[in-house]
Amino acid sequence: RRAAYRFIEDVQKFKVNHEGKFIKAKILEFYLAPQSLVIAGQNIKKGSWIMILRILDEVVWKKIKSGELTGFSLAGKAHSIIA
């Protein structure tokens, strides 16, 4: 939850497969699944982070529409705290 909120507040950057330059995209919807559910035949676990984006990069959008690209990466950092 903290990572999701921080991403929305401070980062909002995306790359294709963790490679190359950041792509232009806008977040249209964002939520953490309050319960397990099915979206478009895919099982989504409770607590999953779900976003709907508008992809503004024409090359990337064409790859998504053709099925060549089925996902991309969020920019961010992870920290592990061992208690």
C-alpha positions in Angstrom: 0.0 0.0 0.0 2.8 2.4 0.9 4.6 1.7 -2.3 1.5 2.3 -4.4 0.6 5.5 -2.7 4.2 6.8 -3.0 4.3 5.9 -6.7 1.1 7.9 -7.3 2.2 10.9 -5.2 5.8 11.2 -6.3 6.8 9.0 -9.3 4.3 8.1 -12.1 6.9 7.0 -14.6 6.8 3.9 -16.8 9.3 1.9 -19.0 8.9 -1.0 -21.4 10.4 -4.1 -19.7 12.7 -2.0 -17.5 14.6 -0.9 -20.6 15.2 2.3 -22.5 13.6 5.7 -22.0 10.5 6.4 -20.0 7.3 6.3 -22.0 4.5 8.9 -21.9 1.5 7.6 -20.1 -1.2 9.1 -17.9 -2.9 7.3 -15.0 -6.7 7.3 -15.5 -7.7 4.9 -12.7 -5.8 3.4 -9.7 -6.9 1.2 -6.9 -5.9 -1.7 -4.6 -8.3 -4.6 -5.0 -10.5 -4.8 -1.9 -11.1 -8.5 -2.5 -10.1 -11.2 -4.9 -11.9 -10.9 -8.3 -11.8 -11.8 -11.9 -11.2 -9.1 -14.6 -11.3 -10.2 -18.3 -10.8 -13.8 -17.3 -7.8 -13.1 -15.1 -7.8 -13.9 -11.4 -6.8 -10.8 -9.4 -5.8 -11.4 -5.7 -7.1 -9.2 -2.9 -4.6 -6.3 -2.4 -3.4 -6.3 -6.0 -2.5 -2.9 -7.4 -4.6 -2.1 -10.5 -4.1 0.8 -12.8 -5.7 1.9 -16.0 -3.5 4.1 -18.2 -3.7 6.1 -21.3 -0.6 5.4 -23.3 0.6 8.5 -25.2 3.6 7.0 -26.9 2.4 6.0 -30.4 5.0 3.3 -30.9 4.3 1.6 -27.6 0.5 1.9 -28.2 0.8 0.1 -31.6 2.7 -2.7 -29.9 0.0 -3.0 -27.2 -2.8 -3.0 -29.8 -1.0 -5.7 -31.9 -0.5 -8.0 -28.9 3.3 -7.7 -29.2 3.5 -5.9 -25.8 1.3 -7.2 -22.9 2.8 -5.2 -20.0 5.4 -2.7 -18.9 7.4 -1.6 -15.8 6.8 1.0 -13.1 9.8 3.1 -12.2 10.6 2.8 -8.5 12.9 1.6 -5.8 12.4 -1.1 -3.2 13.8 -1.2 0.3 13.8 -4.2 2.6 13.6 -3.8 6.3 14.4 -6.9 8.4 13.1 -6.7 11.9 
